[in-house]
Amino acid sequence: MLTRRDLLRTSAAAALAPALSLPALAQDTRPGLLGPRQIAAAGYIYGLPLVMNYGVMFDQVLDPKSGQWKAPFNTVHNEARLFTWQDSSIVTPNSDTPYSLAWLDLLAEPVVVSVPAVDPTRYVSVQFVDGNTYNYGYAGSRTTGNGAGHYMVVGPRWFGPTPPGIDRVFRSSTFFSLVIFRTQLFDAADLDKVKTVQAGYQARPLSTFLGTGEPKPAEHFRYPAFSKERFDKEFFAYLDFALRAAPPRPEERWIREQLKRIGVGPGRSFRVHEMPVEEQAEILAGLQEGQQRLEEAVAAIGTDVNGWRVGSVFGDAEFYHGDWKLRAAAAKLGIYGNDAAEAVYPATRTDKDGQPLDGAKHRYTLTFAKDALPPVNAFWSVTMYDGTTQLLVKNPIDRYLINSPMLPTLKTNPDGSVTLYIQKDTPGADKESNWLPAPDGPIYLVMRLYWPKTGTPSILPAGKGTWQPPGIVRVA
């Protein structure tokens, strides 16, 4: 049986282990001896991804008035556009591939996700991510190719047969799951072709796919209204619900038992206002302690490479192997990120000298040497975010990133290198093609390297590869 020390010890991604191991919350390792403060601290770190995921699901599926609503369950919603500063439901949103999204309800029966055949020169990715924020499967260019396919997604307690016509079965660890379709857009004139690809994405209950009758009805939960303003105050109430849709895995049994002691989990009902005042104060202190530890973990993610943090923090349940702090840090950095084999995300808040990036005070440049662009099989991008909110930045030219499809429009230097100008004001008409508009304040930059090459040079393994992102230079 796993002990508390086993459960909270970092064991995923050896390169990150020294920075991300979770210190013991008490000296005694026997279950059942932690106080409310220690349980709250561990519970916050363990539960943050589940609560964040529920918040996104509530906005996109359950609340048509949220402003971020997409579609009902088991329905593909296509975004035939790129994300902008007005999209605030998800932090660090990706704005270089039009998205299609489908939230799956797996309570009653499996759902079949279908994709059309796609031109082999166009990168597509279908990411299956569950309520635990585990990437439990992929389809698309890298994994299954660009041919048509039918993929059956089953819930954690489904053990039925695989019917004919199904190419692969993926198992979600929760009863609700998200499917993220990414379709490469080459340029503005290519948008209609992307729409054609998106029209071929489908999500159908198994009974509908087989033509055997009406979809089976599911007994739904009573969904609590989600509010960002009440996130901290109601955190454990949200987690209480999220756990009902997430049957425990073996490595979760200890932390689930601890959470029951403060009234969180299936068969429980977290009511902090009914607790003694002293216990309420303990839980509040534990939440603050968990938040502090997580902020420290986020700051330590990855390896420093020319001022960029490069690491691999997204994966399936086996990747995390019970490392709740790594999972929470990944969600906080950018929930629903890809596995390293699909994409690597160098990120930075500092220049090459370690000084904070601030668009209100400085101008910057980022230069890729000739023949030293990011080595990818698909494409790469550099995206600008507000350093405080981690959302896209409103700007006069509606440009939120610079990516490899834009290379023909970028100006090169005499030596063949390419320089990007990172600043809040235009660098001038002669350089505006290479301008990445910055906020009037703290800056957060993220590179995305889709389907990174594995030969030489390569960014893989993340943080130790033979290709390194160039440092950001402050203009004197």
Secondary structure, DSSP 8 states (H G I E B T S, - for coil): ---HHHHHS--S-GGGHHHH----SSS--STT---HHHHHHHHHHHHHHHHHHHHHHIIIII-TTSS-----TT--EE--S---TT--SSSS---SS-EEEEEEE-SSS-EEEEE----TTS-EEEEEEETT--EEEEEETTTT-SS-EEEEEE-TT------TT--EEEE-SSSEEEEEEEE---SGGGHHHHHHHHHT-EEEEHHHHHTSSS-------------GGGTTTTHHHHHHHHHHTS---GGGHHHHHHHHTTT-STT----GGGS-HHHHHHHHHHHHHHHHHHHHHHHT-SEEETTEEE------HHHHTT-HHHHHHHHHHHTT---TTTEE--EESB-TTS-B-BTTT--EEEEE-TT-S--BSS-EEEEEEETTT--B---TT---EEEGGGGGGS-B-TTS-EEEEEESS---TTTGGGEEE--SSBEEEEEEEESB--SSS--TTTTTSS-----EEE--
